[in-house]
Amino acid sequence: MAKKKKKEMIDKKRWALAGSLLWGGAVLLLGLLATGLGYGLKMVEVLGSVYLGYSATWFGTFIGTVWALVDMFVGIYILIWLYEKIVKWTA
């Protein structure tokens, strides 16, 4: 008798946390480089149009990093939720 294979669900919280830490770290690094060395100022300006308060300052870097962490966590969580719904619909 064949066993039914249990469908594995993706751990949304862990994937969302991993993605948000990666993106938050990138935004933090970019902000620090822009603040300290003037590198990537245009990119900080572009991201600052999305993440309100993000700028090439110490406080702006902190604000942008928090925005990036939250943004990516929510985005990946929704992406995986949607993926799981599609898998169920097409199974």
Sequence and secondary structure as in RCSB ss.txt:
>XXXX:A:sequence
MAKKKKKEMIDKKRWALAGSLLWGGAVLLLGLLATGLGYGLKMVEVLGSVYLGYSATWFGTFIGTVWALVDMFVG
IYILIWLYEKIVKWTA
>XXXX:A:secstr
           HHHHHHHHHHHHHHHHHHHHHHHHHH TTHHHHHHHHTTSTT  SSHHHHHHHHHHHHHHHHHH
HHHHHHHHHHHHHHH 
